[in-house]
């Protein structure tokens, strides 16, 4: 049995940032590669543009891959390249809470250890200001479910209805 929980929609800021990268990076690569290329040889410039385009499209596709679901006895979280399959017994729903990260700075991701971090979008492994381990799927900082695990790590999830996941976990 699989029960999905909708994530909060992503704002425009991450997509504008990626669009900006698509506009700025090719110009920088052209500026760097044109003097290095032999006169009349545009292959390096075209290769740089293609590489930049593929990289930006890859980041865009990864940023869109995210979901949260309860599948059997596990909480399955997909975020960019990462999939976490956490046994429900390892979660501490009694200690969970819904916070606004703009007010609760102690839960804000401060250091990215292995993840995708764009303005307005955080996916993957991060550290909090107190250097605690976090796994984040953050699209909206205003209503974030902070769900501790027994091992000390916490999950930060931006859900449309965070209370629905919390109620489902507490009912088990």
Order of alpha helices (4+ residues) and beta strands (2+ residues): beta-alpha-alpha-beta-beta-beta-beta-beta-beta-beta-beta-beta-alpha
